[in-house]
Each structure stands twice: as C-alpha cells, then as structure tokens.
Amino acid sequence: MDTRRWRSKIVVRVIEKALIKKGMTMSDTNNLIRINATVEITIKSLQTIVENAKKKVGKDNRGIYRVDTADKVSEMISKFLQENDFETYVMDLNHYD
C-alpha cells in the first residue's frame, strides 16, 4: 500500500477519534476543529500582526504588553481562511499541484 494513503487513513482516524471525544462526527461540517499546521507567511505579515496586537491591548501598569502573539497569528490566519471561503478552495483539484 502507498505510504501516503496509509498515513492519510491514520490521520483521518485520529481526527475522527478527536471529534468523537468532543461529541462530533465527520459529518458536522459547520463545526470548526483546531489543528496545528506549519504555514509560511512573510516576515512583514508577522511583524504587522505583532505590532497591531500590541497596539490593540496597550501596555499594562508595568509597561508590559499582555498579549499572546502566537495565538493572535493563529486567530488571524483562521479568520482569513473562514472569510475567504477556504472550503471552496480545497474542493478544487487544481489547487493540489
């Protein structure tokens, strides 16, 4: 068996088990699931997210910014994917080159 197919089946099973623990199934297509993925973004994008996150929360009384910039990056990418119809994008086989 092709190792990619074998790995894909394992990933699907892991996802199914995680969904079951949350009381969901693979057919719950409107629900969101958090995954960890490695993505490439420009340095400028990362700098902008960090700068804007700091501006948004401001400094506390000790002059420290209390914001998790890694969570903010995740939030911004997730929001972008949802607003720009990622589901339709992944349905197009031409994007799998």
For each residue, the residues with C-beta under 8 A, 3 or more apart:
1: 5 6
2: 5 6
3: 6 7
4: 7 8
5: 1 2 8 9
6: 1 2 3 9 10
7: 3 4 10 11
8: 4 5 11 12
9: 5 6 12 13
10: 6 7 13 14
11: 7 8 14 15
12: 8 9 15 16 26
13: 9 10 16 17
14: 10 11 17 18
15: 11 12 18 19 26 33
16: 12 13 19 20 25 26
17: 13 14 20 21
18: 14 15 21 22 33
19: 15 16 22 24 25 26 28 33
20: 16 17 23 24 25
21: 17 18
22: 18 19
23: 20
24: 19 20 28 31 33
25: 16 19 20 28
26: 12 15 16 19
27:
28: 19 24 25 31
29:
30:
31: 24 28
32: 78
33: 15 18 19 24
34:
35:
36:
37:
38:
39: 77
40:
41: 45 46 73 77
42: 45 46
43: 46 47
44: 47 48
45: 41 42 48 49
46: 41 42 43 49 50 73
47: 43 44 50 51
48: 44 45 51 52
49: 45 46 52 53 69 72 73 76
50: 46 47 53 54 69 72
51: 47 48 54 55
52: 48 49 55 56
53: 49 50 56 57 65 67 69 72
54: 50 51 57 58 65 67
55: 51 52 58
56: 52 53 67
57: 53 54 65 66 67
58: 54 55 65
59: 62 63 64 65
60: 63 64 65 66
61:
62: 59
63: 59 60
64: 59 60
65: 53 54 57 58 59 60
66: 57 60
67: 53 54 56 57 72
68: 71 72
69: 49 50 53 72 73
70: 73 74
71: 68 74 75
72: 49 50 53 67 68 69 75 76
73: 41 46 49 69 70 76 77
74: 70 71 77 78
75: 71 72 78 79
76: 49 72 73 79 80
77: 39 41 73 74 80 81
78: 32 74 75 81 82
79: 75 76 82 83
80: 76 77 83 84
81: 77 78 84 86
82: 78 79 86
83: 79 80
84: 80 81 89
85: 88 89
86: 81 82 89 90
87: 90 91
88: 85 91 92
89: 84 85 86 92 95
90: 86 87 95
91: 87 88
92: 88 89 95
93: 96
94: 97
95: 89 90 92
96: 93
97: 94
